[in-house]
Amino acid sequence: MLLIATTDGLLAGHVGIVAEPDGTAEMKRLYVRPYARGLGLGERLVRAALTTAAGLGCHTMKLVTVPGLMDSAIALYYRLGFQPMPRFGDLPLDNLLYLERCIEPLDEAAARALGAAPGQGATLPSARCRVPSSPVPATVRENGGR
């Protein structure tokens, strides 16, 4: 599934969601066009991806990103409760960061908006589903190192 963000009728960004049968979802290809950066669209797209995944019955969102190139996005992911996880998939690159977070169950209003059942999407009873107690690692900076 692809979620699209627009500003003034123009495509401003997108994020993909792949829901798996095991209740996990993978967020892919978050992108905000340069002219639309700084408007909060990246955060809104991530939040929309989490809500959409919950509506699909998913309990965990995972993603793969590239440190150095994607430091602004990584800071956003940490701020939104993502935390490091073990490697998954078969990507042939070594310099990748694997992140995940639990997806909260839908409240009644969100469920209605998505046509899903309230409470759909649930947290796993897993140690990995705790929000990290430490803030964003010092190596990740909000401005991508600029």
LINFENTA-V40925 format. One record per residue. N is the residue number from 1. RES is the residue in three letters. OMEGA is omega in degrees with one decimal (none if undefined). D_FIRST is the distance of its C-alpha to the first C-alpha in Angstrom with 1 decimal. Layout:
N_RES_OMEGA_D_FIRST, N_RES_OMEGA_D_FIRST
This chain:
1_MET_-180.0_0.0, 2_LEU_175.0_3.8, 3_LEU_-175.2_6.7, 4_ILE_172.8_10.0, 5_ALA_177.1_13.5, 6_THR_170.2_16.6, 7_THR_-179.1_20.3, 8_ASP_177.4_22.9, 9_GLY_-179.7_20.6, 10_LEU_175.6_19.6, 11_LEU_-177.0_16.4, 12_ALA_-179.6_17.0, 13_GLY_179.8_14.0, 14_HIS_171.8_10.4, 15_VAL_177.4_8.5, 16_GLY_177.3_5.6, 17_ILE_173.6_5.2, 18_VAL_179.2_6.4, 19_ALA_-179.8_8.5, 20_GLU_179.8_11.9, 21_PRO_-178.3_14.6, 22_ASP_178.3_16.9, 23_GLY_174.8_15.2, 24_THR_173.8_14.0, 25_ALA_175.2_10.7, 26_GLU_175.1_10.5, 27_MET_-176.1_9.8, 28_LYS_168.5_9.8, 29_ARG_172.6_11.3, 30_LEU_180.0_12.4, 31_TYR_172.6_14.6, 32_VAL_-178.5_16.9, 33_ARG_-175.6_19.3, 34_PRO_-177.5_22.9, 35_TYR_-176.7_24.2, 36_ALA_-179.9_21.8, 37_ARG_-179.0_22.5, 38_GLY_-179.8_24.6, 39_LEU_-178.9_23.1, 40_GLY_-178.0_21.1, 41_LEU_178.8_17.7, 42_GLY_178.8_16.7, 43_GLU_-179.9_17.7, 44_ARG_177.5_16.0, 45_LEU_178.8_12.6, 46_VAL_179.6_13.2, 47_ARG_177.7_14.6, 48_ALA_177.7_11.7, 49_ALA_178.5_9.4, 50_LEU_179.6_12.3, 51_THR_179.2_12.7, 52_THR_179.0_9.3, 53_ALA_176.6_9.7, 54_ALA_178.0_13.2, 55_GLY_176.5_12.4, 56_LEU_178.4_10.7, 57_GLY_-179.0_14.0, 58_CYS_-180.0_13.5, 59_HIS_-178.1_16.6, 60_THR_174.2_16.1, 61_MET_176.6_13.8, 62_LYS_178.7_14.9, 63_LEU_175.0_14.8, 64_VAL_179.6_17.0, 65_THR_-174.8_18.8, 66_VAL_176.3_22.0, 67_PRO_-178.8_25.0, 68_GLY_179.4_27.1, 69_LEU_-171.3_24.5, 70_MET_-175.1_22.1, 71_ASP_177.5_24.7, 72_SER_178.0_23.6, 73_ALA_179.9_20.1, 74_ILE_176.8_21.8, 75_ALA_176.8_24.1, 76_LEU_-179.2_21.3, 77_TYR_178.6_19.7, 78_TYR_179.2_23.2, 79_ARG_-178.9_24.0, 80_LEU_171.8_21.0, 81_GLY_175.4_22.3, 82_PHE_179.0_20.6, 83_GLN_-179.2_23.3, 84_PRO_178.9_24.0, 85_MET_177.0_23.2, 86_PRO_177.5_24.4, 87_ARG_174.1_22.9, 88_PHE_179.8_20.3, 89_GLY_-174.7_19.0, 90_ASP_177.6_21.2, 91_LEU_-173.9_20.8, 92_PRO_-177.6_24.3, 93_LEU_-179.7_24.9, 94_ASP_-173.8_27.1, 95_ASN_-179.7_26.6, 96_LEU_177.0_23.2, 97_LEU_-179.9_22.6, 98_TYR_-177.2_20.5, 99_LEU_175.4_19.7, 100_GLU_169.9_18.5, 101_ARG_176.1_19.0, 102_CYS_176.1_19.1, 103_ILE_179.5_17.0, 104_GLU_174.9_19.4, 105_PRO_179.2_19.5, 106_LEU_170.9_18.5, 107_ASP_-173.1_21.6, 108_GLU_-178.0_22.6, 109_ALA_179.5_21.5, 110_ALA_179.2_17.9, 111_ALA_179.1_17.7, 112_ARG_-178.0_19.2, 113_ALA_-178.8_16.8, 114_LEU_-176.9_13.8, 115_GLY_-179.2_15.9, 116_ALA_179.2_16.1, 117_ALA_175.0_19.3, 118_PRO_179.8_21.1, 119_GLY_179.3_21.3, 120_GLN_-172.8_18.1, 121_GLY_-176.8_17.0, 122_ALA_178.5_20.1, 123_THR_177.5_21.7, 124_LEU_174.4_23.0, 125_PRO_-174.2_26.8, 126_SER_177.6_26.7, 127_ALA_-179.3_28.6, 128_ARG_-177.8_25.5, 129_CYS_175.3_24.0, 130_ARG_173.7_26.7, 131_VAL_-177.4_26.1, 132_PRO_-179.5_28.2, 133_SER_-179.8_31.7, 134_SER_178.3_32.1, 135_PRO_178.8_30.6, 136_VAL_178.4_28.7, 137_PRO_-176.9_30.6, 138_ALA_-178.6_33.3, 139_THR_-179.9_31.8, 140_VAL_-179.2_28.7, 141_ARG_-177.9_29.5, 142_GLU_-173.4_27.7, 143_ASN_178.0_28.6, 144_GLY_177.2_27.4, 145_GLY_-179.8_31.1, 146_ARG_none_32.3
